[in-house]
Each structure stands twice: as C-alpha cells, then as structure tokens.
Amino acid sequence: MKKLLLVIAALIPGYSFALEPLSSEDLSAVSGQGGVYLSGDITINDNGGPLNIDGPTANGYNWQADCSGSSDDKRCGGRIAVNSGTAGGWLVLDNIRGRFSFEGLTLRTRKIDSDFNGDGAAFNSDVFEIGLPNNLNYEDASFTIANSNSARPTDPGFMQTDIMTVNINGTANLQGNLLIFPTGAP
C-alpha cells in the first residue's frame, strides 16, 4: 500500500497552472487548426422512387417502384442537375439509389502561398479543402449519367439523353484532397 501511495504521489506534480488571459501580442502569435471530420451512411430511395401522392394505398401515398425508362412518371430516384454553361445544358446524375457510406471526410480551409509551379505564391490566399475519406462503400448503388435541356423532368419540353448507368457494389479506395479555389471578390 505504501508503494502505491508513493507512485501516485510521484505522478502528481507539486505545482499547477491556472488559466490566464493572453495579451493581444501573445494571441497574435498563436496559430491553430480548424476543420471538420465527417462520417456518414446515406441510403437513397431504398424502397423505390419518391413518395407519390396519387398512390393506391389507404393514406394516399405509395413508393414508386417502377424506375425503368418505360415508366410514364419521370419522378424516380434522386437527381442532381448542374448547369454546364449559359447555353442551358445540364449535366445530370439521375435515378440515384442505394447505400453510400464513408468515414474520414474532412473539411477545412488551407492557405496556398507556395508550390503549384510558382503560382501558389502569386495566389497567396485561402482555399476550401475537402480531404477524401480512405474508403467509400457502396451497397446496391446505381445512378445514371445524362445530359438534359432542363433541371427538372417535369419542366415543359423536357428532353434527356442518358449516357450510361452505373451499378456499384463494393469499396472504392480514395486518396488525396480536393481543393476549391474561390473566384470573384469577397
């Protein structure tokens, strides 16, 4: 018992530090890091497409199960549409379905003031950095890559050309960072 007390007493220092305010000069010399570490498990349209109000169920809602190209209802699966320019063309990820999970996606800002073949010193500004997770897991995931003349399939005159449909099960190993450079004046 005496040895245990002696060991505990040896681990406790004879002095302690109190929190004290920093002066402006001392605070300006402090540098810190900030960021966000994210993990996620996202399931999109596991039971079919969106809930439709005109369904045959007792409460008036049902899952849209027919997501084939022959379906009259063009609201099926998740959709992300990005305008590719002023001409009105849209790059589309359509009929997004399945389970996507990841661990270790990071978000932070980073100052670029060197490298990039000398352009970093001229840029000398902050960028938004997305650190890719080590693994991205897919379970029964699928999506269609397409181009379209409008963002929504319910818009008048809607036309879409499907380029390819991707079906994925497994794990993708990712490395590196995605840097997003700001444009314009803040």
Residue, then its C-alpha position, 0 to 999 in steps of 0.5 A: m500500500k505504501k508503494l502505491l501511495l508513493v507512485i501516485a504521489a510521484l505522478i502528481p506534480g507539486y505545482s499547477f497552472a491556472l488559466e490566464p488571459l493572453s495579451s493581444e501580442d501573445l494571441s497574435a502569435v498563436s496559430g491553430q487548426g480548424g476543420v471538420y471530420l465527417s462520417g456518414d451512411i446515406t441510403i437513397n430511395d431504398n424502397g423505390g422512387p419518391l413518395n407519390i401522392d396519387g398512390p393506391t394505398a389507404n393514406g394516399y401515398n405509395w413508393q414508386a417502384d417502377c424506375s425503368g425508362s418505360s415508366d410514364d412518371k419521370r419522378c424516380g430516384g434522386r437527381i442532381a442537375v448542374n448547369s454546364g454553361t449559359a447555353g442551358g445544358w445540364l449535366v445530370l446524375d439521375n435515378i440515384r439509389g442505394r447505400f453510400s457510406f464513408e468515414g474520414l471526410t474532412l473539411r477545412t480551409r488551407k492557405i496556398d502561398s507556395d508550390f503549384n509551379g510558382d503560382g501558389a505564391a502569386f495566389n497567396s490566399d485561402v482555399f476550401e479543402i475537402g480531404l477524401p475519406n480512405n474508403l467509400n462503400y457502396e451497397d446496391a448503388s446505381f445512378t445514371i449519367a445524362n445530359s438534359n435541356s432542363a433541371r427538372p423532368t417535369d419542366p415543359g419540353f423536357m428532353q434527356t439523353d442518358i449516357m450510361t448507368v452505373n451499378i456499384n457494389g463494393t469499396a472504392n479506395l480514395q486518396g488525396n484532397l480536393l481543393i476549391f479555389p474561390t473566384g470573384a471578390p469577397 
